[in-house]
Amino acid sequence: MKLRNVEEEIFVAVFWSPFIGKIGYRGPAVAISSVNKIGKFDILPEHTNFISLILKKLTIHLKEKKQVEYEFKRGVLEVSDNLVKVFLGI
């Protein structure tokens, strides 16, 4: 039986509305946490395709237990093929 090679990271791209003027993030992460209308959720490597409106907070979990955090009113998060695109301040 051949074992499948499982990804250990996801690639994250965070984009802000140009009117806000904040800097986004582009790079690898081990997980992402956020909140939507239903509650808190996490995105891990190999996550199924997913799209959601997100609210208030986004945390990007990096290696060595480091984190990048964003606070905002609302945004959109889309996951596809181990790539997470996040659009904030929309």
C-alpha positions in Angstrom: 0.0 0.0 0.0 1.4 3.4 -1.0 1.0 6.2 1.4 0.0 9.6 0.1 2.4 12.5 0.7 0.5 14.9 3.0 1.3 18.6 2.9 2.4 20.1 6.1 1.9 23.7 5.2 -0.6 25.9 3.3 0.2 29.0 1.3 -1.6 32.1 2.5 -2.2 35.4 0.6 -3.9 38.2 2.6 -5.1 41.2 0.6 -6.4 44.5 2.0 -8.7 46.9 0.3 -6.5 49.6 -1.3 -8.4 52.3 0.5 -7.3 50.9 3.9 -3.6 51.0 3.1 -2.5 48.1 5.3 0.1 45.5 4.3 -1.0 41.9 3.8 0.8 38.6 4.2 2.1 36.2 1.6 3.8 33.0 2.7 3.5 29.6 4.3 1.5 28.8 7.4 0.7 25.7 9.4 -2.9 26.7 10.0 -5.4 29.7 9.9 -8.1 30.5 12.5 -11.0 32.9 12.0 -14.7 33.5 12.8 -17.8 33.4 10.6 -21.5 33.7 11.3 -21.6 30.1 12.7 -18.5 30.5 15.0 -14.8 29.9 15.2 -13.1 27.7 12.6 -9.6 26.5 11.5 -8.1 25.8 8.1 -5.4 23.1 8.1 -3.2 21.7 5.3 -5.2 19.6 2.8 -8.5 21.3 3.7 -11.4 20.8 1.4 -12.3 23.6 -1.0 -14.1 26.3 1.1 -15.3 29.9 0.9 -16.7 32.0 3.8 -17.4 35.5 4.9 -15.3 36.1 7.9 -15.7 38.6 10.8 -13.4 40.5 13.2 -10.2 38.4 13.5 -7.9 36.3 11.4 -4.9 34.5 12.9 -2.2 32.9 10.7 -0.3 30.3 12.6 3.4 30.0 11.5 6.1 27.5 12.3 7.7 27.7 15.8 4.4 28.9 17.3 4.6 32.4 15.8 1.4 34.1 14.7 0.3 36.9 12.5 -3.0 38.5 13.5 -5.4 40.8 11.7 -8.4 42.7 13.1 -11.0 43.9 10.7 -14.8 44.4 10.3 -15.4 41.8 7.6 -13.7 39.8 4.8 -13.8 36.8 2.5 -11.7 33.7 2.9 -11.3 31.1 0.0 -9.5 27.8 0.2 -8.5 25.8 -2.9 -5.7 23.4 -3.6 -3.8 24.2 -0.3 -3.9 28.0 -1.2 -5.8 30.3 1.1 -6.8 33.7 -0.3 -8.1 36.3 2.2 -9.6 39.6 1.3 -10.0 42.0 4.2 -11.7 45.4 4.6 -14.3 44.9 2.0 
